[in-house]
């Protein structure tokens, strides 16, 4: 995924949470995950050198990068 694709993706999602260098977006329009091509639930963007996530539920994750950002696409069971 290049930066223009990332910008287009972000513009289609609903901002949900933001904490330090981690931002979460909700996929309210059923966009397909670029890794598995299934609709994803949330996109978590990690912009820090080191980020920690505390997951409150079991999720499947798909992962990619854009520039220095790690993108986590979540899929609920």
MIBA-113296 format. One record per atom (N, C-alpha, C): chain; atom name; x, y, z; residue number from 1. Coordinates in steps of 0.1 Angstrom, whole numbers, always signed. Layout:
N
ATOM   mol   atom       u       v       w   seq
ATOM     A     CA       X       Y       Z   NUM
...
This chain:
77
ATOM   mol   atom       u       v       w   seq
ATOM     A      N      +8     -12      +0     1
ATOM     A     CA      +0      +0      +0     1
ATOM     A      C      +9     +12      +0     1
ATOM     A      N      +6     +21      -9     2
ATOM     A     CA     +14     +34      -9     2
ATOM     A      C      +7     +45      -2     2
ATOM     A      N     +13     +56      +0     3
ATOM     A     CA      +7     +67      +8     3
ATOM     A      C      -6     +72      +3     3
ATOM     A      N      -7     +73     -10     4
ATOM     A     CA     -20     +78     -16     4
ATOM     A      C     -31     +68     -13     4
ATOM     A      N     -29     +55     -14     5
ATOM     A     CA     -39     +45     -11     5
ATOM     A      C     -43     +46      +4     5
ATOM     A      N     -32     +48     +12     6
ATOM     A     CA     -35     +50     +27     6
ATOM     A      C     -44     +62     +30     6
ATOM     A      N     -40     +73     +24     7
ATOM     A     CA     -48     +85     +26     7
ATOM     A      C     -63     +83     +21     7
ATOM     A      N     -65     +76     +10     8
ATOM     A     CA     -78     +74      +5     8
ATOM     A      C     -86     +64     +15     8
ATOM     A      N     -79     +54     +20     9
ATOM     A     CA     -85     +45     +29     9
ATOM     A      C     -89     +53     +42     9
ATOM     A      N     -80     +60     +48    10
ATOM     A     CA     -83     +68     +60    10
ATOM     A      C     -95     +77     +58    10
ATOM     A      N     -96     +83     +46    11
ATOM     A     CA    -107     +93     +44    11
ATOM     A      C    -121     +86     +43    11
ATOM     A      N    -121     +73     +41    12
ATOM     A     CA    -133     +65     +40    12
ATOM     A      C    -137     +59     +54    12
ATOM     A      N    -129     +60     +64    13
ATOM     A     CA    -131     +54     +77    13
ATOM     A      C    -136     +64     +87    13
ATOM     A      N    -142     +59     +98    14
ATOM     A     CA    -146     +68    +108    14
ATOM     A      C    -136     +68    +120    14
ATOM     A      N    -131     +80    +123    15
ATOM     A     CA    -121     +80    +135    15
ATOM     A      C    -129     +75    +148    15
ATOM     A      N    -121     +67    +156    16
ATOM     A     CA    -127     +61    +167    16
ATOM     A      C    -120     +65    +180    16
ATOM     A      N    -107     +62    +181    17
ATOM     A     CA     -99     +65    +193    17
ATOM     A      C     -86     +70    +189    17
ATOM     A      N     -80     +78    +198    18
ATOM     A     CA     -66     +83    +196    18
ATOM     A      C     -59     +84    +209    18
ATOM     A      N     -48     +77    +210    19
ATOM     A     CA     -40     +78    +223    19
ATOM     A      C     -25     +78    +219    19
ATOM     A      N     -19     +89    +222    20
ATOM     A     CA      -4     +90    +219    20
ATOM     A      C      -2     +88    +204    20
ATOM     A      N      +5     +77    +201    21
ATOM     A     CA      +9     +75    +187    21
ATOM     A      C      +1     +64    +181    21
ATOM     A      N     -11     +60    +187    22
ATOM     A     CA     -19     +49    +182    22
ATOM     A      C     -33     +56    +179    22
ATOM     A      N     -38     +54    +167    23
ATOM     A     CA     -51     +59    +163    23
ATOM     A      C     -59     +47    +157    23
ATOM     A      N     -72     +47    +161    24
ATOM     A     CA     -81     +36    +156    24
ATOM     A      C     -92     +42    +148    24
ATOM     A      N     -96     +35    +137    25
ATOM     A     CA    -106     +40    +128    25
ATOM     A      C    -116     +28    +126    25
ATOM     A      N    -129     +31    +126    26
ATOM     A     CA    -140     +21    +124    26
ATOM     A      C    -143     +20    +109    26
ATOM     A      N    -145      +8    +104    27
ATOM     A     CA    -148      +5     +91    27
ATOM     A      C    -164      +4     +90    27
ATOM     A      N    -171     +15     +89    28
ATOM     A     CA    -185     +15     +89    28
ATOM     A      C    -191     +13     +75    28
ATOM     A      N    -183     +12     +65    29
ATOM     A     CA    -188     +10     +51    29
ATOM     A      C    -183      -3     +45    29
ATOM     A      N    -178     -12     +53    30
ATOM     A     CA    -174     -26     +48    30
ATOM     A      C    -163     -26     +37    30
ATOM     A      N    -153     -18     +39    31
ATOM     A     CA    -142     -18     +29    31
ATOM     A      C    -134     -31     +31    31
ATOM     A      N    -129     -37     +20    32
ATOM     A     CA    -122     -49     +21    32
ATOM     A      C    -108     -47     +26    32
ATOM     A      N    -103     -56     +34    33
ATOM     A     CA     -89     -56     +39    33
ATOM     A      C     -80     -59     +27    33
ATOM     A      N     -69     -51     +26    34
ATOM     A     CA     -60     -53     +15    34
ATOM     A      C     -52     -66     +16    34
ATOM     A      N     -52     -72     +28    35
ATOM     A     CA     -44     -85     +29    35
ATOM     A      C     -52     -97     +26    35
ATOM     A      N     -65     -98     +32    36
ATOM     A     CA     -73    -110     +30    36
ATOM     A      C     -85    -107     +21    36
ATOM     A      N     -88     -95     +18    37
ATOM     A     CA     -99     -91      +9    37
ATOM     A      C    -113     -93     +16    37
ATOM     A      N    -113     -96     +29    38
ATOM     A     CA    -126     -96     +36    38
ATOM     A      C    -128     -83     +43    38
ATOM     A      N    -140     -79     +45    39
ATOM     A     CA    -143     -66     +52    39
ATOM     A      C    -136     -67     +66    39
ATOM     A      N    -130     -56     +71    40
ATOM     A     CA    -124     -56     +84    40
ATOM     A      C    -132     -47     +93    40
ATOM     A      N    -130     -48    +106    41
ATOM     A     CA    -138     -41    +116    41
ATOM     A      C    -132     -27    +119    41
ATOM     A      N    -119     -28    +123    42
ATOM     A     CA    -112     -16    +127    42
ATOM     A      C     -98     -15    +120    42
ATOM     A      N     -93      -3    +119    43
ATOM     A     CA     -79      -1    +114    43
ATOM     A      C     -72      +5    +126    43
ATOM     A      N     -61      -1    +131    44
ATOM     A     CA     -53      +5    +141    44
ATOM     A      C     -40     +10    +134    44
ATOM     A      N     -37     +23    +136    45
ATOM     A     CA     -24     +28    +130    45
ATOM     A      C     -15     +31    +141    45
ATOM     A      N      -3     +25    +140    46
ATOM     A     CA      +7     +27    +150    46
ATOM     A      C     +18     +35    +144    46
ATOM     A      N     +20     +47    +150    47
ATOM     A     CA     +30     +57    +144    47
ATOM     A      C     +43     +58    +152    47
ATOM     A      N     +43     +51    +164    48
ATOM     A     CA     +55     +52    +173    48
ATOM     A      C     +65     +42    +170    48
ATOM     A      N     +77     +44    +175    49
ATOM     A     CA     +88     +34    +173    49
ATOM     A      C     +84     +22    +181    49
ATOM     A      N     +78     +23    +192    50
ATOM     A     CA     +73     +12    +201    50
ATOM     A      C     +59     +16    +205    50
ATOM     A      N     +50      +7    +202    51
ATOM     A     CA     +36      +9    +207    51
ATOM     A      C     +31      -4    +214    51
ATOM     A      N     +22      -2    +223    52
ATOM     A     CA     +17     -13    +231    52
ATOM     A      C      +2     -13    +229    52
ATOM     A      N      -4     -25    +226    53
ATOM     A     CA     -19     -26    +225    53
ATOM     A      C     -24     -35    +236    53
ATOM     A      N     -35     -31    +242    54
ATOM     A     CA     -42     -40    +252    54
ATOM     A      C     -55     -44    +245    54
ATOM     A      N     -56     -56    +241    55
ATOM     A     CA     -68     -61    +234    55
ATOM     A      C     -78     -67    +244    55
ATOM     A      N     -90     -63    +243    56
ATOM     A     CA    -100     -67    +253    56
ATOM     A      C    -108     -79    +247    56
ATOM     A      N    -105     -83    +235    57
ATOM     A     CA    -112     -94    +228    57
ATOM     A      C    -103    -101    +219    57
ATOM     A      N    -107    -113    +215    58
ATOM     A     CA     -99    -121    +206    58
ATOM     A      C    -101    -116    +192    58
ATOM     A      N     -91    -113    +184    59
ATOM     A     CA     -92    -108    +171    59
ATOM     A      C     -82    -115    +161    59
ATOM     A      N     -86    -116    +149    60
ATOM     A     CA     -77    -120    +138    60
ATOM     A      C     -71    -107    +133    60
ATOM     A      N     -58    -107    +130    61
ATOM     A     CA     -52     -94    +126    61
ATOM     A      C     -45     -96    +112    61
ATOM     A      N     -46     -87    +103    62
ATOM     A     CA     -39     -86     +91    62
ATOM     A      C     -30     -74     +93    62
ATOM     A      N     -17     -74     +87    63
ATOM     A     CA      -8     -64     +90    63
ATOM     A      C      -1     -59     +77    63
ATOM     A      N      +1     -46     +76    64
ATOM     A     CA      +9     -40     +65    64
ATOM     A      C     +16     -28     +70    64
ATOM     A      N     +24     -22     +62    65
ATOM     A     CA     +31      -9     +66    65
ATOM     A      C     +29      +1     +55    65
ATOM     A      N     +29     +14     +59    66
ATOM     A     CA     +29     +25     +50    66
ATOM     A      C     +40     +35     +56    66
ATOM     A      N     +50     +38     +48    67
ATOM     A     CA     +61     +47     +53    67
ATOM     A      C     +66     +40     +66    67
ATOM     A      N     +66     +47     +77    68
ATOM     A     CA     +71     +41     +90    68
ATOM     A      C     +59     +37     +99    68
ATOM     A      N     +47     +36     +93    69
ATOM     A     CA     +35     +33    +101    69
ATOM     A      C     +32     +18    +100    69
ATOM     A      N     +28     +12    +111    70
ATOM     A     CA     +23      -2    +110    70
ATOM     A      C      +8      -1    +110    70
ATOM     A      N      +1      -8    +101    71
ATOM     A     CA     -13      -8    +100    71
ATOM     A      C     -18     -22    +104    71
ATOM     A      N     -27     -23    +114    72
ATOM     A     CA     -33     -35    +118    72
ATOM     A      C     -48     -35    +115    72
ATOM     A      N     -52     -44    +107    73
ATOM     A     CA     -66     -46    +103    73
ATOM     A      C     -72     -57    +112    73
ATOM     A      N     -83     -53    +120    74
ATOM     A     CA     -88     -63    +129    74
ATOM     A      C    -101     -70    +123    74
ATOM     A      N    -102     -82    +126    75
ATOM     A     CA    -114     -90    +122    75
ATOM     A      C    -119     -97    +135    75
ATOM     A      N    -131     -95    +139    76
ATOM     A     CA    -137    -101    +150    76
ATOM     A      C    -141    -115    +146    76
ATOM     A      N    -141    -124    +156    77
ATOM     A     CA    -145    -138    +153    77
ATOM     A      C    -160    -139    +153    77
